[in-house]
């Protein structure tokens, strides 16, 4: 069995080539940055609606004549919601910055080892056939 050439996976980074290759892959598949932004926006919206809704429910317990202790979980949930929003945004930004280099490295690995990289098959055959 021939040895695999792993050097494209561990070699030095070429940011310009990586960005050009990534842009070409996006053009070929009709992907836009708006698609990723919409997904991230939906995740943030879900976190905000659920988190602040729960915080508001706890706050209403305090405001409707209940104990002032209801404000403590309301504040905690609001802080956790803000932290989760930051976590989601940082993850999306980190992934968007890493994607071109990942694509460039795996494409180079496939070429160096005589493999064909198929990013996405338009109409894959059904499983089991």
MOPAC internal coordinates of N, CA, C and O (Angstrom, degrees):
PM7 1SCF
backbone

  N    0.0000 0     0.00 0     0.00 0    0    0    0
  C    1.4494 1     0.00 0     0.00 0    1    0    0
  C    1.5262 1   108.07 1     0.00 0    2    1    0
  O    1.2310 1   119.67 1   -49.74 1    3    2    1
  N    1.3355 1   118.23 1   130.26 1    3    2    1
  C    1.4600 1   120.13 1  -178.19 1    5    3    2
  C    1.5290 1   111.33 1   -71.01 1    6    5    3
  O    1.2310 1   121.53 1   -27.34 1    7    6    5
  N    1.3115 1   114.68 1   152.66 1    7    6    5
  C    1.4602 1   121.18 1   178.20 1    9    7    6
  C    1.5324 1   109.90 1   -74.05 1   10    9    7
  O    1.2310 1   120.88 1   -36.93 1   11   10    9
  N    1.3083 1   115.93 1   143.07 1   11   10    9
  C    1.4615 1   120.36 1   175.37 1   13   11   10
  C    1.5178 1   109.53 1   -82.48 1   14   13   11
  O    1.2310 1   120.78 1   -40.47 1   15   14   13
  N    1.3185 1   116.12 1   139.53 1   15   14   13
  C    1.4591 1   121.94 1   175.78 1   17   15   14
  C    1.5307 1   107.79 1   -88.38 1   18   17   15
  O    1.2310 1   120.68 1   -73.56 1   19   18   17
  N    1.3215 1   116.30 1   106.44 1   19   18   17
  C    1.4678 1   121.36 1  -177.65 1   21   19   18
  C    1.5174 1   113.18 1   -93.95 1   22   21   19
  O    1.2310 1   120.19 1   179.64 1   23   22   21
  N    1.3261 1   117.25 1    -0.36 1   23   22   21
  C    1.4638 1   119.73 1  -174.93 1   25   23   22
  C    1.5307 1   113.86 1   -60.01 1   26   25   23
  O    1.2310 1   118.24 1   145.25 1   27   26   25
  N    1.3531 1   120.96 1   -34.75 1   27   26   25
  C    1.4733 1   118.28 1   177.36 1   29   27   26
  C    1.5289 1   113.22 1   -63.90 1   30   29   27
  O    1.2310 1   120.41 1   155.26 1   31   30   29
  N    1.3249 1   116.81 1   -24.74 1   31   30   29
  C    1.4619 1   119.81 1  -179.09 1   33   31   30
  C    1.5284 1   112.14 1   -79.30 1   34   33   31
  O    1.2310 1   121.06 1   153.37 1   35   34   33
  N    1.3356 1   115.57 1   -26.63 1   35   34   33
  C    1.4635 1   119.25 1  -174.15 1   37   35   34
  C    1.5214 1   113.52 1  -116.52 1   38   37   35
  O    1.2310 1   120.01 1   177.72 1   39   38   37
  N    1.3157 1   117.58 1    -2.28 1   39   38   37
  C    1.4663 1   121.41 1  -176.53 1   41   39   38
  C    1.5226 1   112.40 1   -70.32 1   42   41   39
  O    1.2310 1   121.07 1    -0.25 1   43   42   41
  N    1.3365 1   115.57 1   179.75 1   43   42   41
  C    1.4656 1   119.63 1   179.86 1   45   43   42
  C    1.5295 1   111.23 1   -66.66 1   46   45   43
  O    1.2310 1   121.54 1   -25.43 1   47   46   45
  N    1.3062 1   114.65 1   154.57 1   47   46   45
  C    1.4566 1   121.70 1  -177.63 1   49   47   46
  C    1.5298 1   110.31 1   -81.93 1   50   49   47
  O    1.2310 1   120.63 1   -39.65 1   51   50   49
  N    1.3229 1   116.40 1   140.35 1   51   50   49
  C    1.4620 1   122.69 1   173.48 1   53   51   50
  C    1.5250 1   106.49 1  -124.08 1   54   53   51
  O    1.2310 1   120.86 1   -90.47 1   55   54   53
  N    1.3270 1   115.95 1    89.53 1   55   54   53
  C    1.4627 1   122.05 1  -172.64 1   57   55   54
  C    1.5168 1   113.97 1   -59.42 1   58   57   55
  O    1.2310 1   120.45 1   138.36 1   59   58   57
  N    1.3421 1   116.75 1   -41.64 1   59   58   57
  C    1.4614 1   120.11 1  -177.97 1   61   59   58
  C    1.5204 1   110.77 1   -65.27 1   62   61   59
  O    1.2310 1   120.40 1   132.07 1   63   62   61
  N    1.3351 1   116.85 1   -47.93 1   63   62   61
  C    1.4688 1   120.30 1   179.14 1   65   63   62
  C    1.5232 1   110.81 1   -62.95 1   66   65   63
  O    1.2310 1   120.38 1   141.36 1   67   66   65
  N    1.3151 1   116.88 1   -38.64 1   67   66   65
  C    1.4661 1   120.81 1  -179.77 1   69   67   66
  C    1.5209 1   110.82 1   -64.11 1   70   69   67
  O    1.2310 1   120.14 1   135.37 1   71   70   69
  N    1.3322 1   117.34 1   -44.63 1   71   70   69
  C    1.4678 1   120.38 1   179.66 1   73   71   70
  C    1.5260 1   111.49 1   -65.73 1   74   73   71
  O    1.2310 1   120.13 1   141.07 1   75   74   73
  N    1.3333 1   117.36 1   -38.93 1   75   74   73
  C    1.4696 1   120.58 1   178.64 1   77   75   74
  C    1.5246 1   111.06 1   -65.12 1   78   77   75
  O    1.2310 1   120.37 1   135.87 1   79   78   77
  N    1.3317 1   116.90 1   -44.13 1   79   78   77
  C    1.4633 1   120.55 1   178.82 1   81   79   78
  C    1.5281 1   110.72 1   -63.48 1   82   81   79
  O    1.2310 1   120.51 1   136.82 1   83   82   81
  N    1.3144 1   116.64 1   -43.18 1   83   82   81
  C    1.4573 1   120.86 1  -179.55 1   85   83   82
  C    1.5279 1   110.90 1   -63.54 1   86   85   83
  O    1.2310 1   120.55 1   139.08 1   87   86   85
  N    1.3261 1   116.56 1   -40.92 1   87   86   85
  C    1.4677 1   120.15 1   178.11 1   89   87   86
  C    1.5273 1   110.48 1   -64.41 1   90   89   87
  O    1.2310 1   120.27 1   140.85 1   91   90   89
  N    1.3342 1   117.08 1   -39.15 1   91   90   89
  C    1.4641 1   121.22 1   177.89 1   93   91   90
  C    1.5270 1   111.14 1   -64.15 1   94   93   91
  O    1.2310 1   120.12 1   136.88 1   95   94   93
  N    1.3184 1   117.37 1   -43.12 1   95   94   93
  C    1.4719 1   120.98 1   178.14 1   97   95   94
  C    1.5251 1   109.90 1   -62.52 1   98   97   95
  O    1.2310 1   120.52 1   137.06 1   99   98   97
  N    1.3276 1   116.61 1   -42.94 1   99   98   97
  C    1.4706 1   119.83 1   178.25 1  101   99   98
  C    1.5245 1   111.07 1   -62.05 1  102  101   99
  O    1.2310 1   120.12 1   137.69 1  103  102  101
  N    1.3375 1   117.37 1   -42.31 1  103  102  101
  C    1.4713 1   120.40 1   179.02 1  105  103  102
  C    1.5316 1   111.21 1   -63.44 1  106  105  103
  O    1.2310 1   120.70 1   137.64 1  107  106  105
  N    1.3336 1   116.26 1   -42.36 1  107  106  105
  C    1.4649 1   120.32 1  -179.34 1  109  107  106
  C    1.5229 1   111.86 1   -61.91 1  110  109  107
  O    1.2310 1   120.53 1   143.19 1  111  110  109
  N    1.3151 1   116.60 1   -36.81 1  111  110  109
  C    1.4672 1   120.71 1  -176.14 1  113  111  110
  C    1.5240 1   113.00 1   -98.94 1  114  113  111
  O    1.2310 1   120.39 1  -178.10 1  115  114  113
  N    1.3162 1   116.85 1     1.90 1  115  114  113
  C    1.4582 1   120.06 1   177.68 1  117  115  114
  C    1.5177 1   113.63 1    69.49 1  118  117  115
  O    1.2310 1   120.39 1  -153.76 1  119  118  117
  N    1.3260 1   116.87 1    26.24 1  119  118  117
  C    1.4614 1   120.08 1  -179.84 1  121  119  118
  C    1.5315 1   109.24 1   -88.99 1  122  121  119
  O    1.2310 1   121.16 1   -33.50 1  123  122  121
  N    1.3100 1   115.39 1   146.50 1  123  122  121
  C    1.4566 1   120.75 1   177.16 1  125  123  122
  C    1.5212 1   109.04 1  -128.56 1  126  125  123
  O    1.2310 1   121.36 1   -17.12 1  127  126  125
  N    1.3128 1   115.00 1   162.88 1  127  126  125
  C    1.4639 1   119.63 1   176.46 1  129  127  126
  C    1.5213 1   110.62 1   -68.28 1  130  129  127
  O    1.2310 1   120.66 1   157.54 1  131  130  129
  N    1.3145 1   116.34 1   -22.46 1  131  130  129
  C    1.4589 1   120.16 1   179.61 1  133  131  130
  C    1.5252 1   111.24 1   -64.21 1  134  133  131
  O    1.2310 1   120.27 1   145.86 1  135  134  133
  N    1.3299 1   117.08 1   -34.14 1  135  134  133
  C    1.4653 1   119.75 1   179.32 1  137  135  134
  C    1.5110 1   111.98 1   -62.05 1  138  137  135
  O    1.2310 1   120.47 1   135.18 1  139  138  137
  N    1.3315 1   116.72 1   -44.82 1  139  138  137
  C    1.4673 1   120.12 1   178.23 1  141  139  138
  C    1.5243 1   110.38 1   -67.66 1  142  141  139
  O    1.2310 1   120.56 1   142.02 1  143  142  141
  N    1.3244 1   116.54 1   -37.98 1  143  142  141
  C    1.4624 1   120.15 1  -179.52 1  145  143  142
  C    1.5329 1   110.64 1   -65.79 1  146  145  143
  O    1.2310 1   120.42 1   142.26 1  147  146  145
  N    1.3182 1   116.80 1   -37.74 1  147  146  145
  C    1.4667 1   120.00 1   178.80 1  149  147  146
  C    1.5298 1   110.24 1   -66.09 1  150  149  147
  O    1.2310 1   120.52 1   138.06 1  151  150  149
  N    1.3322 1   116.61 1   -41.94 1  151  150  149
  C    1.4689 1   119.77 1   177.87 1  153  151  150
  C    1.5167 1   112.05 1   -61.86 1  154  153  151
  O    1.2310 1   120.81 1   135.88 1  155  154  153
  N    1.3297 1   116.05 1   -44.12 1  155  154  153
  C    1.4617 1   120.19 1   178.40 1  157  155  154
  C    1.5239 1   110.31 1   -65.33 1  158  157  155
  O    1.2310 1   120.58 1   138.94 1  159  158  157
  N    1.3207 1   116.50 1   -41.06 1  159  158  157
  C    1.4645 1   120.46 1   178.67 1  161  159  158
  C    1.5107 1   112.28 1   -61.85 1  162  161  159
  O    1.2310 1   120.42 1   139.73 1  163  162  161
  N    1.3317 1   116.80 1   -40.27 1  163  162  161
  C    1.4767 1   120.46 1   178.16 1  165  163  162
  C    1.5243 1   111.03 1   -65.00 1  166  165  163
  O    1.2310 1   120.75 1   138.70 1  167  166  165
  N    1.3361 1   116.18 1   -41.30 1  167  166  165
  C    1.4706 1   119.53 1   178.44 1  169  167  166
  C    1.5277 1   110.15 1   -63.35 1  170  169  167
  O    1.2310 1   120.43 1   136.75 1  171  170  169
  N    1.3281 1   116.78 1   -43.25 1  171  170  169
  C    1.4667 1   120.18 1   178.50 1  173  171  170
  C    1.5277 1   111.35 1   -63.88 1  174  173  171
  O    1.2310 1   120.68 1   137.42 1  175  174  173
  N    1.3170 1   116.31 1   -42.58 1  175  174  173
  C    1.4572 1   120.11 1   179.87 1  177  175  174
  C    1.5329 1   110.80 1   -61.15 1  178  177  175
  O    1.2310 1   120.65 1   137.61 1  179  178  177
  N    1.3257 1   116.36 1   -42.39 1  179  178  177
  C    1.4588 1   120.51 1   178.20 1  181  179  178
  C    1.5269 1   111.18 1   -62.15 1  182  181  179
  O    1.2310 1   120.33 1   134.82 1  183  182  181
  N    1.3220 1   116.97 1   -45.18 1  183  182  181
  C    1.4642 1   120.95 1   179.44 1  185  183  182
  C    1.5275 1   110.34 1   -62.09 1  186  185  183
  O    1.2310 1   120.72 1   134.92 1  187  186  185
  N    1.3210 1   116.22 1   -45.08 1  187  186  185
  C    1.4644 1   119.91 1  -177.51 1  189  187  186
  C    1.5288 1   111.34 1   -65.89 1  190  189  187
  O    1.2310 1   120.35 1   133.36 1  191  190  189
  N    1.3225 1   116.95 1   -46.64 1  191  190  189
  C    1.4697 1   119.91 1  -178.08 1  193  191  190
  C    1.5240 1   111.08 1   -62.93 1  194  193  191
  O    1.2310 1   120.68 1   132.23 1  195  194  193
  N    1.3383 1   116.30 1   -47.77 1  195  194  193
  C    1.4658 1   118.51 1  -179.24 1  197  195  194
  C    1.5229 1   111.98 1   -68.49 1  198  197  195
  O    1.2310 1   120.38 1   135.74 1  199  198  197
  N    1.3273 1   116.89 1   -44.26 1  199  198  197
  C    1.4628 1   120.35 1  -177.76 1  201  199  198
  C    1.5120 1   113.12 1   -66.28 1  202  201  199
  O    1.2310 1   120.68 1   130.12 1  203  202  201
  N    1.3235 1   116.31 1   -49.88 1  203  202  201
  C    1.4682 1   118.51 1  -178.84 1  205  203  202
  C    1.5255 1   111.28 1   -72.37 1  206  205  203
  O    1.2310 1   120.18 1   151.61 1  207  206  205
  N    1.3260 1   117.27 1   -28.39 1  207  206  205
  C    1.4683 1   119.28 1   174.52 1  209  207  206
  C    1.5203 1   111.31 1   -64.48 1  210  209  207
  O    1.2310 1   120.83 1   137.26 1  211  210  209
  N    1.3261 1   116.02 1   -42.74 1  211  210  209
  C    1.4661 1   120.03 1   177.88 1  213  211  210
  C    1.5339 1   110.38 1   -67.13 1  214  213  211
  O    1.2310 1   120.41 1   139.32 1  215  214  213
  N    1.3279 1   116.81 1   -40.68 1  215  214  213
  C    1.4692 1   120.12 1   178.02 1  217  215  214
  C    1.5287 1   110.15 1   -62.60 1  218  217  215
  O    1.2310 1   120.61 1   139.19 1  219  218  217
  N    1.3281 1   116.45 1   -40.81 1  219  218  217
  C    1.4684 1   119.93 1   179.00 1  221  219  218
  C    1.5250 1   111.01 1   -65.64 1  222  221  219
  O    1.2310 1   120.11 1   143.82 1  223  222  221
  N    1.3242 1   117.40 1   -36.18 1  223  222  221
  C    1.4683 1   120.22 1   178.43 1  225  223  222
  C    1.5246 1   110.45 1   -64.39 1  226  225  223
  O    1.2310 1   120.11 1   138.16 1  227  226  225
  N    1.3311 1   117.40 1   -41.84 1  227  226  225
  C    1.4623 1   119.95 1   176.52 1  229  227  226
  C    1.5291 1   110.92 1   -65.17 1  230  229  227
  O    1.2310 1   120.56 1   138.56 1  231  230  229
  N    1.3244 1   116.53 1   -41.44 1  231  230  229
  C    1.4720 1   120.15 1  -179.79 1  233  231  230
  C    1.5207 1   110.85 1   -64.57 1  234  233  231
  O    1.2310 1   120.19 1   143.97 1  235  234  233
  N    1.3299 1   117.24 1   -36.03 1  235  234  233
  C    1.4693 1   119.77 1   179.03 1  237  235  234
  C    1.5287 1   110.94 1   -64.99 1  238  237  235
  O    1.2310 1   120.76 1   150.22 1  239  238  237
  N    1.3443 1   116.14 1   -29.78 1  239  238  237
  C    1.4617 1   119.19 1   176.15 1  241  239  238
  C    1.5143 1   111.37 1   -62.60 1  242  241  239
  O    1.2310 1   120.62 1   142.19 1  243  242  241
  N    1.3326 1   116.43 1   -37.81 1  243  242  241
  C    1.4650 1   120.36 1   178.95 1  245  243  242
  C    1.5202 1   110.99 1   -76.05 1  246  245  243
  O    1.2310 1   120.28 1   141.18 1  247  246  245
  N    1.3245 1   117.06 1   -38.82 1  247  246  245
  C    1.4616 1   120.35 1  -175.95 1  249  247  246
  C    1.5252 1   113.19 1   -76.67 1  250  249  247
  O    1.2310 1   120.09 1   158.74 1  251  250  249
  N    1.3096 1   117.43 1   -21.26 1  251  250  249
  C    1.4625 1   119.74 1  -178.66 1  253  251  250
  C    1.5233 1   112.37 1   -88.67 1  254  253  251
  O    1.2310 1   120.72 1  -155.78 1  255  254  253
  N    1.2875 1   116.24 1    24.22 1  255  254  253
  C    1.4558 1   120.17 1   176.13 1  257  255  254
  C    1.5124 1   113.50 1    94.66 1  258  257  255
  O    1.2310 1   120.14 1  -174.63 1  259  258  257
  N    1.3005 1   117.34 1     5.37 1  259  258  257
  C    1.4557 1   120.39 1   178.49 1  261  259  258
  C    1.5228 1   110.05 1   -82.00 1  262  261  259
  O    1.2310 1   121.15 1    10.56 1  263  262  261
  N    1.2860 1   115.41 1  -169.44 1  263  262  261
  C    1.4548 1   121.86 1  -179.12 1  265  263  262
  C    1.5311 1   110.53 1   -71.27 1  266  265  263
  O    1.2310 1   121.15 1   -31.48 1  267  266  265
  N    1.3211 1   115.41 1   148.52 1  267  266  265
  C    1.4642 1   120.63 1   176.89 1  269  267  266
  C    1.5236 1   110.84 1   -69.18 1  270  269  267
  O    1.2310 1   120.17 1   167.33 1  271  270  269
  N    1.3225 1   117.28 1   -12.67 1  271  270  269
  C    1.4578 1   121.08 1   178.63 1  273  271  270
  C    1.5190 1   111.77 1   -66.17 1  274  273  271
  O    1.2310 1   120.10 1   162.03 1  275  274  273
  N    1.3331 1   117.41 1   -17.97 1  275  274  273
  C    1.4566 1   120.72 1   177.24 1  277  275  274
  C    1.5280 1   111.33 1   -66.03 1  278  277  275
  O    1.2310 1   120.46 1   158.80 1  279  278  277
  N    1.3259 1   116.73 1   -21.20 1  279  278  277
  C    1.4650 1   119.50 1   178.97 1  281  279  278
  C    1.5231 1   111.67 1   -71.04 1  282  281  279
  O    1.2310 1   120.24 1   152.47 1  283  282  281
  N    1.3268 1   117.14 1   -27.53 1  283  282  281
  C    1.4664 1   120.22 1  -179.40 1  285  283  282
  C    1.5359 1   112.00 1   -62.61 1  286  285  283
  O    1.2310 1   118.92 1   128.72 1  287  286  285
  N    1.3397 1   119.67 1   -51.28 1  287  286  285
  C    1.4646 1   117.58 1   176.46 1  289  287  286
  C    1.5252 1   112.60 1   -67.00 1  290  289  287
  O    1.2310 1   119.61 1   150.72 1  291  290  289
  N    1.3336 1   118.36 1   -29.28 1  291  290  289
  C    1.4680 1   120.71 1   177.85 1  293  291  290
  C    1.5267 1   110.23 1   -63.30 1  294  293  291
  O    1.2310 1   120.51 1   134.94 1  295  294  293
  N    1.3142 1   116.64 1   -45.06 1  295  294  293
  C    1.4691 1   120.82 1   179.29 1  297  295  294
  C    1.5307 1   109.90 1   -67.48 1  298  297  295
  O    1.2310 1   120.35 1   138.53 1  299  298  297
  N    1.3321 1   116.93 1   -41.47 1  299  298  297
  C    1.4634 1   120.18 1   179.84 1  301  299  298
  C    1.5293 1   111.54 1   -62.01 1  302  301  299
  O    1.2310 1   120.21 1   137.06 1  303  302  301
  N    1.3280 1   117.21 1   -42.94 1  303  302  301
  C    1.4682 1   120.72 1   179.16 1  305  303  302
  C    1.5253 1   110.15 1   -66.71 1  306  305  303
  O    1.2310 1   119.70 1   140.96 1  307  306  305
  N    1.3191 1   118.17 1   -39.04 1  307  306  305
  C    1.4688 1   120.71 1   178.86 1  309  307  306
  C    1.5343 1   110.47 1   -64.48 1  310  309  307
  O    1.2310 1   120.16 1   138.63 1  311  310  309
  N    1.3180 1   117.30 1   -41.37 1  311  310  309
  C    1.4712 1   120.85 1   178.27 1  313  311  310
  C    1.5288 1   110.21 1   -66.14 1  314  313  311
  O    1.2310 1   120.26 1   136.15 1  315  314  313
  N    1.3251 1   117.11 1   -43.85 1  315  314  313
  C    1.4654 1   120.53 1   177.78 1  317  315  314
  C    1.5349 1   111.69 1   -62.99 1  318  317  315
  O    1.2310 1   120.41 1   143.75 1  319  318  317
  N    1.3168 1   116.83 1   -36.25 1  319  318  317
  C    1.4671 1   120.59 1   177.34 1  321  319  318
  C    1.5219 1   110.31 1   -63.92 1  322  321  319
  O    1.2310 1   120.42 1   135.77 1  323  322  321
  N    1.3184 1   116.81 1   -44.23 1  323  322  321
  C    1.4684 1   120.22 1   176.96 1  325  323  322
  C    1.5245 1   111.54 1   -61.79 1  326  325  323
  O    1.2310 1   120.55 1   137.83 1  327  326  325
  N    1.3319 1   116.56 1   -42.17 1  327  326  325
  C    1.4587 1   120.32 1   178.52 1  329  327  326
  C    1.5191 1   112.27 1   -64.49 1  330  329  327
  O    1.2310 1   120.55 1   140.46 1  331  330  329
  N    1.3226 1   116.55 1   -39.54 1  331  330  329
  C    1.4593 1   120.50 1   178.61 1  333  331  330
  C    1.5318 1   111.11 1   -67.17 1  334  333  331
  O    1.2310 1   120.03 1   143.89 1  335  334  333
  N    1.3170 1   117.55 1   -36.11 1  335  334  333
  C    1.4696 1   120.88 1   175.66 1  337  335  334
  C    1.5265 1   110.72 1   -62.48 1  338  337  335
  O    1.2310 1   120.29 1   135.96 1  339  338  337
  N    1.3240 1   117.05 1   -44.04 1  339  338  337
  C    1.4626 1   121.07 1   177.54 1  341  339  338
  C    1.5230 1   110.14 1   -62.31 1  342  341  339
  O    1.2310 1   120.16 1   138.33 1  343  342  341
  N    1.3297 1   117.29 1   -41.67 1  343  342  341
  C    1.4673 1   122.46 1   179.03 1  345  343  342
  C    1.5312 1   111.08 1   -60.56 1  346  345  343
  O    1.2310 1   120.31 1   134.60 1  347  346  345
  N    1.3347 1   117.02 1   -45.40 1  347  346  345
  C    1.4641 1   121.67 1  -179.68 1  349  347  346
  C    1.5313 1   110.04 1   -64.77 1  350  349  347
  O    1.2310 1   120.04 1   135.32 1  351  350  349
  N    1.3222 1   117.53 1   -44.68 1  351  350  349
  C    1.4656 1   120.91 1   179.92 1  353  351  350
  C    1.5265 1   111.87 1   -63.84 1  354  353  351
  O    1.2310 1   120.19 1   135.17 1  355  354  353
  N    1.3215 1   117.25 1   -44.83 1  355  354  353
  C    1.4688 1   120.02 1   179.51 1  357  355  354
  C    1.5201 1   111.33 1   -62.88 1  358  357  355
  O    1.2310 1   120.17 1   140.48 1  359  358  357
  N    1.3241 1   117.28 1   -39.52 1  359  358  357
  C    1.4595 1   120.79 1   177.99 1  361  359  358
  C    1.5209 1   112.06 1   -64.26 1  362  361  359
  O    1.2310 1   120.57 1   137.95 1  363  362  361
  N    1.3236 1   116.52 1   -42.05 1  363  362  361
  C    1.4641 1   120.38 1   179.68 1  365  363  362
  C    1.5271 1   110.94 1   -66.23 1  366  365  363
  O    1.2310 1   120.32 1   138.33 1  367  366  365
  N    1.3168 1   116.99 1   -41.67 1  367  366  365
  C    1.4683 1   120.75 1   179.17 1  369  367  366
  C    1.5180 1   110.33 1   -66.42 1  370  369  367
  O    1.2310 1   120.14 1   135.99 1  371  370  369
  N    1.3258 1   117.34 1   -44.01 1  371  370  369
  C    1.4679 1   121.27 1   179.92 1  373  371  370
  C    1.5265 1   110.51 1   -61.83 1  374  373  371
  O    1.2310 1   119.84 1   137.07 1  375  374  373
  N    1.3275 1   117.91 1   -42.93 1  375  374  373
  C    1.4602 1   120.92 1   179.85 1  377  375  374
  C    1.5254 1   110.84 1   -66.35 1  378  377  375
  O    1.2310 1   120.03 1   138.99 1  379  378  377
  N    1.3117 1   117.55 1   -41.01 1  379  378  377
  C    1.4608 1   119.99 1  -179.12 1  381  379  378
  C    1.5240 1   111.40 1   -66.38 1  382  381  379
  O    1.2310 1   119.84 1   147.26 1  383  382  381
  N    1.3138 1   117.90 1   -32.74 1  383  382  381
  C    1.4695 1   121.18 1   177.99 1  385  383  382
  C    1.5290 1   111.59 1   -76.23 1  386  385  383
  O    1.2310 1   119.56 1   148.42 1  387  386  385
  N    1.3298 1   118.45 1   -31.58 1  387  386  385
  C    1.4579 1   121.76 1  -176.59 1  389  387  386
  C    1.5262 1   113.01 1   -84.30 1  390  389  387
  O    1.2310 1   119.86 1   157.54 1  391  390  389
  N    1.3224 1   117.88 1   -22.46 1  391  390  389
  C    1.4589 1   121.44 1  -174.22 1  393  391  390
  C    1.5299 1   114.28 1   -57.54 1  394  393  391
  O    1.2310 1   118.34 1   132.31 1  395  394  393
  N    1.3382 1   120.77 1   -47.69 1  395  394  393
  C    1.4727 1   119.02 1   179.98 1  397  395  394
  C    1.5267 1   113.11 1   -58.27 1  398  397  395
  O    1.2310 1   119.62 1   136.87 1  399  398  397
  N    1.3260 1   118.32 1   -43.13 1  399  398  397
  C    1.4611 1   121.02 1  -179.90 1  401  399  398
  C    1.5254 1   110.74 1   -66.11 1  402  401  399
  O    1.2310 1   120.04 1   140.37 1  403  402  401
  N    1.3259 1   117.53 1   -39.63 1  403  402  401
  C    1.4696 1   120.89 1   178.83 1  405  403  402
  C    1.5248 1   110.43 1   -62.91 1  406  405  403
  O    1.2310 1   120.71 1   135.10 1  407  406  405
  N    1.3280 1   116.25 1   -44.90 1  407  406  405
  C    1.4679 1   119.81 1   179.51 1  409  407  406
  C    1.5297 1   110.96 1   -63.25 1  410  409  407
  O    1.2310 1   120.44 1   136.80 1  411  410  409
  N    1.3332 1   116.76 1   -43.20 1  411  410  409
  C    1.4655 1   121.23 1  -178.32 1  413  411  410
  C    1.5332 1   110.20 1   -63.03 1  414  413  411
  O    1.2310 1   120.54 1   136.06 1  415  414  413
  N    1.3252 1   116.57 1   -43.94 1  415  414  413
  C    1.4664 1   119.99 1  -178.42 1  417  415  414
  C    1.5369 1   111.91 1   -66.87 1  418  417  415
  O    1.2310 1   119.57 1   135.60 1  419  418  417
  N    1.3121 1   118.43 1   -44.40 1  419  418  417
  C    1.4672 1   119.94 1  -177.09 1  421  419  418
  C    1.5252 1   110.48 1   -71.08 1  422  421  419
  O    1.2310 1   119.89 1   146.07 1  423  422  421
  N    1.3294 1   117.82 1   -33.93 1  423  422  421
  C    1.4627 1   120.61 1   176.18 1  425  423  422
  C    1.5220 1   110.29 1   -66.35 1  426  425  423
  O    1.2310 1   120.05 1   137.64 1  427  426  425
  N    1.3308 1   117.52 1   -42.36 1  427  426  425
  C    1.4586 1   121.45 1   176.46 1  429  427  426
  C    1.5138 1   112.27 1   -63.83 1  430  429  427
  O    1.2310 1   120.17 1   141.02 1  431  430  429
  N    1.3082 1   117.28 1   -38.98 1  431  430  429
  C    1.4683 1   121.98 1   177.47 1  433  431  430
  C    1.5284 1   110.44 1   -62.17 1  434  433  431
  O    1.2310 1   120.76 1   134.47 1  435  434  433
  N    1.3299 1   116.16 1   -45.53 1  435  434  433
  C    1.4612 1   119.77 1  -179.81 1  437  435  434
  C    1.5280 1   110.55 1   -63.12 1  438  437  435
  O    1.2310 1   119.96 1   135.45 1  439  438  437
  N    1.3275 1   117.68 1   -44.55 1  439  438  437
  C    1.4640 1   121.02 1  -179.14 1  441  439  438
  C    1.5227 1   111.09 1   -64.90 1  442  441  439
  O    1.2310 1   119.96 1   138.96 1  443  442  441
  N    1.3362 1   117.69 1   -41.04 1  443  442  441
  C    1.4631 1   121.27 1  -177.73 1  445  443  442
  C    1.5265 1   112.13 1   -67.50 1  446  445  443
  O    1.2310 1   120.04 1   156.77 1  447  446  445
  N    1.3129 1   117.53 1   -23.23 1  447  446  445
  C    1.4619 1   120.72 1  -177.22 1  449  447  446
  C    1.5220 1   112.96 1  -109.12 1  450  449  447
  O    1.2310 1   120.52 1  -167.70 1  451  450  449
  N    1.3328 1   116.60 1    12.30 1  451  450  449
  C    1.4565 1   120.47 1   177.05 1  453  451  450
  C    1.5150 1   114.02 1    68.30 1  454  453  451
  O    1.2310 1   120.78 1  -151.02 1  455  454  453
  N    1.3113 1   116.12 1    28.98 1  455  454  453
  C    1.4616 1   121.10 1   179.59 1  457  455  454
  C    1.5183 1   109.39 1  -103.14 1  458  457  455
  O    1.2310 1   121.40 1   -22.11 1  459  458  457
  N    1.3097 1   114.93 1   157.89 1  459  458  457
  C    1.4567 1   119.49 1   176.38 1  461  459  458
  C    1.5216 1   107.95 1  -105.34 1  462  461  459
  O    1.2310 1   120.84 1   -54.12 1  463  462  461
  N    1.3107 1   116.00 1   125.88 1  463  462  461
  C    1.4623 1   120.71 1   179.37 1  465  463  462
  C    1.5225 1   108.26 1   -93.86 1  466  465  463
  O    1.2310 1   120.61 1   -59.85 1  467  466  465
  N    1.3092 1   116.43 1   120.15 1  467  466  465
  C    1.4553 1   122.04 1   176.45 1  469  467  466
  C    1.5164 1   106.07 1  -110.54 1  470  469  467
  O    1.2310 1   121.10 1   -72.46 1  471  470  469
  N    1.3234 1   115.50 1   107.54 1  471  470  469
  C    1.4659 1   118.91 1  -175.66 1  473  471  470
  C    1.5208 1   111.61 1   -67.27 1  474  473  471
  O    1.2310 1   121.19 1   135.08 1  475  474  473
  N    1.3195 1   115.32 1   -44.92 1  475  474  473
  C    1.4577 1   119.29 1  -178.08 1  477  475  474
  C    1.5117 1   107.64 1  -156.96 1  478  477  475
  O    1.2310 1   120.64 1   -47.95 1  479  478  477
  N    1.2896 1   116.37 1   132.05 1  479  478  477
  C    1.4608 1   120.38 1   177.96 1  481  479  478
  C    1.5081 1   107.73 1   -94.34 1  482  481  479
  O    1.2310 1   120.73 1   -53.39 1  483  482  481
  N    1.3353 1   116.22 1   126.61 1  483  482  481
  C    1.4625 1   121.15 1  -174.67 1  485  483  482
  C    1.5210 1   112.39 1   -61.95 1  486  485  483
  O    1.2310 1   120.07 1   134.50 1  487  486  485
  N    1.3189 1   117.47 1   -45.50 1  487  486  485
  C    1.4621 1   120.84 1  -177.77 1  489  487  486
  C    1.5246 1   108.43 1  -134.21 1  490  489  487
  O    1.2310 1   120.00 1   -99.37 1  491  490  489
  N    1.3285 1   117.61 1    80.63 1  491  490  489
  C    1.4755 1   119.43 1  -176.27 1  493  491  490
  C    1.5265 1   111.03 1   -66.49 1  494  493  491
  O    1.2310 1   120.73 1   -32.24 1  495  494  493
  N    1.3299 1   116.21 1   147.76 1  495  494  493
  C    1.4700 1   118.69 1   178.56 1  497  495  494
  C    1.5337 1   109.27 1   -68.14 1  498  497  495
  O    1.2310 1   120.55 1   -28.83 1  499  498  497
  N    1.3258 1   116.56 1   151.17 1  499  498  497
  C    1.4583 1   118.97 1   178.62 1  501  499  498
  C    1.5215 1   111.32 1   -62.16 1  502  501  499
  O    1.2310 1   120.17 1   -33.86 1  503  502  501
  N    1.2995 1   117.28 1   146.14 1  503  502  501
  C    1.4563 1   120.12 1   179.78 1  505  503  502
  C    1.5303 1   109.21 1   -69.30 1  506  505  503
  O    1.2310 1   121.25 1   -30.10 1  507  506  505
  N    1.3293 1   115.21 1   149.90 1  507  506  505
  C    1.4475 1   120.63 1   177.89 1  509  507  506
  C    1.5180 1   114.19 1    93.80 1  510  509  507
  O    1.2310 1   120.39 1  -178.68 1  511  510  509
  N    1.3214 1   116.87 1     1.32 1  511  510  509
  C    1.4657 1   119.33 1   179.62 1  513  511  510
  C    1.4862 1   110.75 1  -113.49 1  514  513  511
  O    1.2310 1   120.10 1   180.00 1  515  514  513

